[in-house]
Amino acid sequence: MGEEGTGYVAEDGDITYIVTGATFSIVKNAKTISEEQVIYVCSQFSEKICQQR
C-alpha cells in the first residue's frame, strides 16, 4: 500500500485498489472494473468520528 497524492493505492497481483476523497476504484490489468463514489471516509485522523458511527 502506498500514498499517492490525495489518496491511497494498494496492489494485489494484477488488481489495484485506489481510494481518493471522491472515489474507490478497482483496476485489473490497467482496466477499471469498478468505481464507486466515496460517501464516508474513516481514517486515523477521524478516529472519534469513526467510533461514533
C-alpha positions as YAML, in Angstrom:
chain: A
units: angstrom
residues:
- id: 1
  name: MET
  ca: [0.00, 0.00, 0.00]
- id: 2
  name: GLY
  ca: [1.24, 3.47, -0.77]
- id: 3
  name: GLU
  ca: [0.00, 7.02, -0.60]
- id: 4
  name: GLU
  ca: [-0.28, 8.80, -3.93]
- id: 5
  name: GLY
  ca: [-1.16, 12.49, -3.93]
- id: 6
  name: THR
  ca: [-4.59, 12.73, -2.31]
- id: 7
  name: GLY
  ca: [-5.36, 9.03, -1.97]
- id: 8
  name: TYR
  ca: [-4.08, 5.54, -1.38]
- id: 9
  name: VAL
  ca: [-3.12, 2.71, -3.69]
- id: 10
  name: ALA
  ca: [-2.92, -0.99, -2.77]
- id: 11
  name: GLU
  ca: [-1.89, -3.75, -5.14]
- id: 12
  name: ASP
  ca: [-2.67, -7.47, -5.01]
- id: 13
  name: GLY
  ca: [-1.27, -9.25, -8.03]
- id: 14
  name: ASP
  ca: [-2.84, -7.77, -11.15]
- id: 15
  name: ILE
  ca: [-5.55, -5.96, -9.16]
- id: 16
  name: THR
  ca: [-5.05, -2.39, -7.92]
- id: 17
  name: TYR
  ca: [-7.31, -0.69, -5.37]
- id: 18
  name: ILE
  ca: [-7.34, 3.11, -5.46]
- id: 19
  name: VAL
  ca: [-9.05, 5.28, -2.83]
- id: 20
  name: THR
  ca: [-9.28, 9.06, -3.12]
- id: 21
  name: GLY
  ca: [-11.50, 11.54, -1.35]
- id: 22
  name: ALA
  ca: [-14.03, 11.14, -4.15]
- id: 23
  name: THR
  ca: [-13.85, 7.55, -5.43]
- id: 24
  name: PHE
  ca: [-12.93, 3.96, -4.67]
- id: 25
  name: SER
  ca: [-11.74, 2.16, -7.82]
- id: 26
  name: ILE
  ca: [-10.74, -1.39, -8.59]
- id: 27
  name: VAL
  ca: [-8.44, -1.78, -11.58]
- id: 28
  name: LYS
  ca: [-7.41, -5.08, -13.17]
- id: 29
  name: ASN
  ca: [-4.75, -5.22, -15.88]
- id: 30
  name: ALA
  ca: [-4.93, -1.41, -16.32]
- id: 31
  name: LYS
  ca: [-8.73, -1.51, -16.86]
- id: 32
  name: THR
  ca: [-11.20, -0.07, -14.34]
- id: 33
  name: ILE
  ca: [-13.61, -2.84, -13.40]
- id: 34
  name: SER
  ca: [-15.45, -0.99, -10.60]
- id: 35
  name: GLU
  ca: [-15.70, 2.58, -9.41]
- id: 36
  name: GLU
  ca: [-17.85, 3.87, -6.55]
- id: 37
  name: GLN
  ca: [-18.35, 7.30, -5.07]
- id: 38
  name: VAL
  ca: [-16.90, 7.73, -1.58]
- id: 39
  name: ILE
  ca: [-19.60, 8.93, 0.79]
- id: 40
  name: TYR
  ca: [-17.79, 8.48, 4.13]
- id: 41
  name: VAL
  ca: [-14.09, 8.28, 4.87]
- id: 42
  name: CYS
  ca: [-12.85, 6.84, 8.16]
- id: 43
  name: SER
  ca: [-9.15, 7.26, 8.85]
- id: 44
  name: GLN
  ca: [-6.73, 7.54, 11.74]
- id: 45
  name: PHE
  ca: [-7.29, 11.29, 11.56]
- id: 46
  name: SER
  ca: [-11.04, 10.96, 12.24]
- id: 47
  name: GLU
  ca: [-10.95, 8.18, 14.85]
- id: 48
  name: LYS
  ca: [-13.51, 9.79, 17.19]
- id: 49
  name: ILE
  ca: [-15.97, 10.31, 14.34]
- id: 50
  name: CYS
  ca: [-15.46, 6.72, 13.15]
- id: 51
  name: GLN
  ca: [-16.27, 5.29, 16.57]
- id: 52
  name: GLN
  ca: [-19.49, 7.31, 16.79]
- id: 53
  name: ARG
  ca: [-20.95, 5.81, 13.61]
...
